[in-house]
Amino acid sequence: MSSPSLQQEWGKGWDKIIQGQRELAKAKGFVHRKGPHDQLISKVVPLGLTAVGAVLCVRGIYSMILGISE
C-alpha cells in the first residue's frame, strides 16, 4: 500500500503529539488557554472588538443628535 519511507516519515511526529496530549491532560484548569499566546489573544481580540463597537456607537449617536446624513 504505502512505502516504508512514507510510514517512517508519518511516524516521526506522533511522539511529540502524544507527549503534548499527556501534558495537557495533566494540566488543571482550562486546557484551551495553555498556549504561549492564548492569554494575549483571549484578551486583546474582545477588547479590540469592544473598542471598535463603542466608537461606532458613539459616532452613530453623535450623527443622530446633530441630524447629519439625513
C-alpha positions, 0 to 999 in steps of 0.5 A: 500500500504505502512505502516504508519511507512514507510510514517512517516519515508519518511516524516521526511526529506522533511522539511529540503529539502524544507527549503534548496530549499527556501534558495537557491532560495533566494540566488543571484548569482550562486546557484551551488557554495553555498556549504561549499566546492564548492569554494575549489573544483571549484578551486583546481580540474582545477588547479590540472588538469592544473598542471598535463597537463603542466608537461606532456607537458613539459616532452613530449617536453623535450623527443622530443628535446633530441630524447629519446624513439625513 
